[in-house]
Amino acid sequence: MRIINKKSVPFLILLVIHSFLIVLSFYKSKDKKATAILLGSMMGFAYLLEFFVLNLFKSYKYKPKVVKNNDLDNVIGGFLSQSIFIPFTAVYLTITKAGWGKKIFGGIYFSLVELVFLRLGVYKHNWWRTIYTFFLLPIYFLISDYWYDLIAKKQVAIRKISFFLMIMVTETNILLLLALLRKIRSGWGRYHGWTEHFIITPLYSITISLFTYFNLIKENSGWAKVRILLFDGCLLQIFNKVKIIKTKINLFNFILIKAAAVYIYGIYRKWINADMAKGINIRK
C-alpha cells in the first residue's frame, strides 16, 4: 500500500487540519463522552449517505492514489471524507457553538476544497455538483447542533439511534480494515470485485449492527455478548459457504476481533446511559 505520493498529499494535508480540529473539539468540550457520542452519530449519518451517493449511485469518484486498485482507492477517499473531514468539522462547529455564518463558511470551505481537488485530478464528478455540497453541508452542521442538544436532554430515541450509529461505524471500520488487509472480500459469483464488495459489506455491517443493538440495548450482560459473537461467527461461516464472502482470516481470530468490538460496544452503552441520566445542558 502506498501512502504518500503527489495525489495523496492534498488528502494528507486535510487529514492533519481536521485531526487538529477534532483534538481541539475534545479539548474545549465540557463533556467528552457526549462529544464522542456526537462524533459517532455524525460519522454514522455520513456513512449512510455515502452508501447511497458513492457506493450505489456513483455520484463522484476519489483518486487519492493510496492503493493501485481504483475502486478500493475510491473508497479510501470516501472514508477520509465521511469519517474524518466532514464529521470532524461538524463536531468542531457544534462544540464551539458556531452560528449560521460559520456554518455557511464551512460549506464554502468544502466547496472550494472540492473545486481544488477537481482541478488537481484527485476527485471527479459524475452527476454530483459542487452546489450540492455548498447547500447540504450547512444543513448537516445544523443537524449536528440539534443532535447534540437532544443528547444533552436525555431524549430516549436519540440515545437509541446514537447507540446504533456508533456500533455501525465501528463495524464498518473493522470490515474496511480487513478489506484493506486483503482478509475479506464480498461479492457474487466466482470473482468478487471491489464494487460488489462495497455494496454488500455495508448491508452486512448494518445487519450485524442491528442484531448487536437489539441484544445490548436492554442489558450489557455476558450472555448478550455471547449471542452476538455466535450470530456474527455463524453468519460469516454461512456467507463464506455460499461464496458471498471470501475470507482469509480464520474464525478464531475473527471472533477475537469481534469480542474486542463487543466489549467496546458495552462501553458505548455505558457512556450513553450515563449522559442521558444526567439530563444537563452540555452546550451552556
Secondary structure, DSSP 8 states (H G I E B T S, - for coil): ----STTTHHHHHHHHHHHHHHHHHHHH-S-HHHHHHHHHHHHHHHHHHHIIIIIIT--EEE---SSS-HHHHHHHHHHHIIIIIHHHHHHHHHHTT--HHHHHHHHHHHHHHHHHHHHHTSEEESS--HHHHHHHHHHHHHHHHHHHHHHHTT-HHHHHHHHHHHHHHHHHHHHHHHHHTTSEEE-SSS---HHHHHHHHHHHHHHHHHHHHHHHTT---HHHHHHHHHHHHHHHHHHHHTTSEEE-S-HHHHHHHHHHHHHHHHHHHHHHHHHHHH---TT-
